[in-house]
């Protein structure tokens, strides 16, 4: 069994960082790290991430949605391709809010997973 850490870090009642034994929680955290890390942010891995925060300020149109979907799919495949297969990325916007939904399959057990991120 592999133990890792939740993202964002979970803290127990003693104030210590709580380890996580659940593979689905660990993989979800890794997906969030790829989504929320801007390229150039990590010194030793300047190409890590997908630049999602940079894209959400672009004009709200079909071109922007396609760019976000493509960037997310490519980044997840590149950085987590050994652990998951991207099944789909859906970007929608309404009332000045952007919703990104990522569907993926864990390669370990072929369990389908989904993650939704909502920006206002």
C-alpha positions as CSV (number, residue, x, y, z in Angstrom):
1,X,0.0,0.0,0.0
2,X,1.3,3.4,-1.0
3,X,0.7,6.3,1.4
4,X,0.7,9.8,0.1
5,X,-0.7,13.2,0.9
6,X,-4.0,14.8,0.1
7,X,-4.0,18.0,-2.0
8,X,-4.7,20.4,-0.6
9,X,-3.0,18.9,2.5
10,X,-5.3,17.5,5.1
11,X,-4.6,18.3,8.8
12,X,-5.5,16.1,11.7
13,X,-6.6,17.2,15.2
14,X,-3.0,17.3,16.4
15,X,-2.0,19.8,13.6
16,X,0.0,17.2,11.7
17,X,-0.4,16.7,8.0
18,X,-2.7,13.7,7.5
19,X,-1.5,10.9,5.1
20,X,-3.9,9.3,2.7
21,X,-4.0,5.7,1.7
22,X,-6.8,6.1,-0.9
23,X,-5.5,5.9,-4.4
24,X,-8.5,7.8,-5.8
25,X,-7.9,10.8,-3.4
26,X,-4.2,10.8,-4.3
27,X,-4.9,10.8,-8.0
28,X,-7.5,13.6,-7.6
29,X,-4.9,15.7,-5.8
30,X,-2.4,15.1,-8.6
31,X,-5.0,16.2,-11.2
32,X,-5.7,19.4,-9.2
33,X,-2.0,20.1,-9.1
34,X,-1.6,19.8,-12.8
35,X,-4.7,22.1,-13.3
36,X,-3.7,24.7,-10.8
37,X,0.0,25.0,-11.6
38,X,1.0,27.6,-14.1
39,X,3.8,26.7,-16.6
40,X,7.0,28.3,-15.4
41,X,5.8,28.3,-11.7
42,X,8.1,25.3,-10.7
43,X,11.7,26.1,-11.0
44,X,12.9,22.5,-11.7
45,X,10.0,21.7,-13.9
46,X,9.1,24.9,-15.8
47,X,6.9,23.0,-18.3
48,X,4.8,21.3,-15.6
49,X,1.1,22.4,-15.4
50,X,-1.5,23.5,-17.9
51,X,-1.9,27.2,-17.2
52,X,-5.6,27.0,-16.5
53,X,-5.6,30.2,-14.4
54,X,-4.0,32.1,-17.4
55,X,-6.7,30.9,-19.8
56,X,-9.7,31.7,-17.6
57,X,-9.2,35.4,-18.3
58,X,-9.4,35.1,-22.0
59,X,-12.6,36.1,-23.8
60,X,-15.5,33.8,-23.3
61,X,-16.1,32.2,-26.6
62,X,-15.8,28.8,-28.3
63,X,-12.2,29.3,-29.2
64,X,-11.3,29.8,-25.5
65,X,-13.3,26.8,-24.5
66,X,-11.5,24.6,-27.1
67,X,-8.1,25.9,-26.0
68,X,-8.9,25.1,-22.3
69,X,-10.1,21.6,-23.2
70,X,-7.1,20.9,-25.3
71,X,-4.6,22.3,-22.8
72,X,-6.0,20.3,-19.9
73,X,-6.2,17.1,-21.9
74,X,-2.6,17.4,-23.1
75,X,-1.2,18.3,-19.7
76,X,-3.0,15.5,-17.9
77,X,-1.9,13.0,-20.5
78,X,1.7,14.2,-20.4
79,X,2.1,14.4,-16.6
80,X,-0.3,11.7,-15.4
81,X,-0.6,9.4,-18.5
82,X,0.8,6.4,-16.6
83,X,-1.9,6.7,-13.9
84,X,-5.0,7.8,-15.9
85,X,-6.5,8.0,-19.3
86,X,-8.4,11.2,-20.0
87,X,-12.0,10.3,-21.1
88,X,-13.1,13.9,-21.7
89,X,-12.8,17.5,-20.8
90,X,-15.8,19.8,-20.9
91,X,-15.7,23.5,-20.4
92,X,-18.8,25.6,-20.0
93,X,-19.5,29.2,-19.0
94,X,-22.5,31.0,-17.7
95,X,-23.0,34.3,-15.8
96,X,-19.3,35.1,-15.8
97,X,-18.4,31.7,-14.3
98,X,-16.3,29.0,-15.9
99,X,-16.8,25.3,-15.1
100,X,-14.3,22.7,-16.1
101,X,-15.2,19.1,-15.8
102,X,-12.6,16.4,-16.3
103,X,-13.5,12.8,-16.8
104,X,-10.8,10.2,-16.5
105,X,-10.2,6.5,-16.0
106,X,-7.7,5.2,-13.4
107,X,-5.4,2.8,-15.2
108,X,-4.8,0.8,-12.0
109,X,-8.4,-0.6,-11.8
110,X,-10.2,1.1,-14.8
111,X,-12.4,3.0,-12.4
112,X,-14.1,6.0,-14.0
113,X,-13.6,9.3,-12.1
114,X,-14.7,12.9,-12.6
115,X,-13.6,16.2,-11.2
116,X,-15.4,19.5,-11.5
117,X,-13.7,22.9,-10.9
118,X,-15.8,26.1,-10.9
119,X,-14.4,29.6,-11.3
120,X,-16.2,32.9,-10.6
